[in-house]
Amino acid sequence: MSNLFIEYPKCTTCQKANKWLIENNIEFEDRHIVEETPTTEELEKWIKLSNKEIKKWFNVSGLKYKELNLKEKLPNMSDKEKIELLASNGMLIKRPLLVTKDTVLIGFKQKEWEEVLK
């Protein structure tokens, strides 16, 4: 399986990650996070694979996150509700995502990506 790179093309962090993947000859399939938002099934699987809490999956600096006042609402929501919310709008998901066969990387931290991919 090729790596799955999920991005929002206008996002500068996504652009940096994309450039880094290409420069390091890492094969990947590209997917637009808004046009093809991850499903609840994908998110459930990937959250497990990432070993990160669900709250780490939210784009806390995004306008949609702030508009929906999620900082206040998330603590009172079940995991199922949080996953359904993430699946409802790609702009709520922290990006980019890189799904490999062994893990899921959230956000672009070059050092972390190098450790996982090299």
DOVEXZA-247153 format. One line per field, with one value per residue (C-alpha): x negated, y, z negated. Coordinates in nm, 4 decimals. Layout:
! residues N
c1 = X | ...
c2 = Y | ...
c3 = Z | ...
! end
This chain:
! residues 118
c1 = 0.0000 | -0.1206 | -0.1116 | 0.2052 | 0.1392 | 0.4501 | 0.4222 | 0.5902 | 0.3892 | 0.4110 | 0.2640 | -0.1033 | -0.1914 | -0.0394 | -0.2421 | -0.5644 | -0.4813 | -0.4000 | -0.7294 | -0.9197 | -0.7608 | -0.8546 | -1.2116 | -1.2590 | -1.1205 | -0.8403 | -0.5531 | -0.2064 | 0.1487 | 0.2867 | 0.6357 | 0.8141 | 0.9473 | 1.2572 | 1.3533 | 1.3040 | 1.3429 | 1.2410 | 1.5372 | 1.6223 | 1.4934 | 1.1603 | 1.1250 | 1.1975 | 0.9293 | 0.6745 | 0.7219 | 0.6389 | 0.3388 | 0.2097 | 0.2019 | 0.3207 | 0.6234 | 0.9177 | 0.8767 | 0.5358 | 0.7227 | 0.9033 | 0.7742 | 0.7931 | 0.6683 | 0.9331 | 1.2200 | 1.4795 | 1.3490 | 1.3820 | 1.7156 | 1.8671 | 1.7167 | 1.5660 | 1.3211 | 1.6248 | 1.8241 | 1.5654 | 1.5115 | 1.8819 | 1.8977 | 1.8537 | 1.5761 | 1.8413 | 1.9814 | 1.6324 | 1.5542 | 1.8884 | 1.8160 | 1.4698 | 1.6203 | 1.8816 | 1.6318 | 1.2727 | 1.1819 | 1.2219 | 0.9432 | 0.5845 | 0.3793 | 0.1920 | 0.2433 | 0.0115 | 0.1534 | -0.1104 | -0.0614 | -0.1859 | -0.0777 | 0.0915 | -0.0992 | 0.1058 | -0.0279 | -0.3712 | -0.6628 | -0.9613 | -1.1659 | -0.8756 | -0.8083 | -1.1794 | -1.1861 | -0.8791 | -0.9529 | -1.3298
c2 = 0.0000 | 0.3459 | 0.6179 | 0.8263 | 1.2004 | 1.3930 | 1.7673 | 2.0979 | 2.2337 | 2.5998 | 2.5153 | 2.6204 | 2.3399 | 2.0897 | 2.2446 | 2.2064 | 1.8438 | 1.7703 | 1.9247 | 1.7279 | 1.3971 | 1.4641 | 1.5740 | 1.2565 | 1.0290 | 0.9027 | 0.7655 | 0.8775 | 0.9042 | 1.2568 | 1.3270 | 1.6595 | 1.6726 | 1.8786 | 1.7188 | 1.3701 | 1.4063 | 1.0958 | 0.8796 | 0.7838 | 0.4312 | 0.5641 | 0.8001 | 0.5261 | 0.3070 | 0.5879 | 0.7320 | 0.3893 | 0.3589 | 0.7052 | 0.6318 | 0.9881 | 1.1140 | 1.2210 | 1.5823 | 1.5894 | 1.5345 | 1.8678 | 2.1704 | 2.3985 | 2.7018 | 2.6652 | 2.9067 | 2.6263 | 2.4995 | 2.8474 | 2.9185 | 2.6027 | 2.6873 | 2.3393 | 2.4271 | 2.4421 | 2.1570 | 1.8805 | 1.7905 | 1.7000 | 1.4925 | 1.1167 | 0.9751 | 0.8639 | 1.2194 | 1.3659 | 1.1253 | 1.1987 | 1.5705 | 1.5294 | 1.3274 | 1.5971 | 1.8636 | 1.8193 | 2.1676 | 2.0447 | 1.7896 | 1.8833 | 1.8519 | 1.7244 | 1.3566 | 1.0850 | 0.7354 | 0.4621 | 0.0897 | 0.1201 | 0.4604 | 0.7917 | 1.1196 | 1.4282 | 1.7692 | 1.8125 | 1.7832 | 1.7101 | 1.5311 | 1.2986 | 1.2273 | 1.1519 | 0.9035 | 0.7209 | 0.7267 | 0.6772
c3 = 0.0000 | 0.0890 | -0.1759 | -0.1792 | -0.2071 | -0.3071 | -0.2670 | -0.2044 | 0.0922 | -0.0184 | -0.3607 | -0.3783 | -0.6204 | -0.3766 | -0.0937 | -0.2977 | -0.3770 | -0.0112 | 0.1000 | -0.1667 | -0.0565 | 0.3075 | 0.2218 | 0.0176 | 0.2908 | 0.0698 | 0.2742 | 0.1812 | 0.3023 | 0.2635 | 0.1273 | 0.0753 | -0.2818 | -0.1946 | 0.1371 | -0.0081 | -0.3843 | -0.5822 | -0.6821 | -1.0398 | -0.9636 | -0.8338 | -1.1280 | -1.3837 | -1.2273 | -1.1842 | -1.5329 | -1.6762 | -1.4450 | -1.5416 | -1.9162 | -1.9728 | -2.1634 | -1.9480 | -2.0610 | -1.8857 | -1.5569 | -1.5735 | -1.3850 | -1.6902 | -1.4988 | -1.2269 | -1.1799 | -1.1835 | -1.5204 | -1.6696 | -1.4993 | -1.6514 | -1.9942 | -2.0134 | -2.2885 | -2.5180 | -2.3606 | -2.3051 | -2.6734 | -2.7003 | -2.3824 | -2.3489 | -2.1288 | -1.8795 | -1.8608 | -1.8145 | -1.5298 | -1.3615 | -1.3917 | -1.2350 | -0.9491 | -0.8882 | -0.7798 | -0.6588 | -0.7828 | -1.1417 | -1.0980 | -1.1763 | -0.8624 | -0.6797 | -0.7588 | -0.6379 | -0.6634 | -0.6359 | -0.6857 | -1.0463 | -1.1721 | -1.1026 | -1.1296 | -1.2154 | -1.1206 | -0.9671 | -1.2061 | -0.9828 | -1.2502 | -1.3356 | -0.9673 | -0.9063 | -1.1958 | -1.0687 | -0.6971 | -0.6651
! end
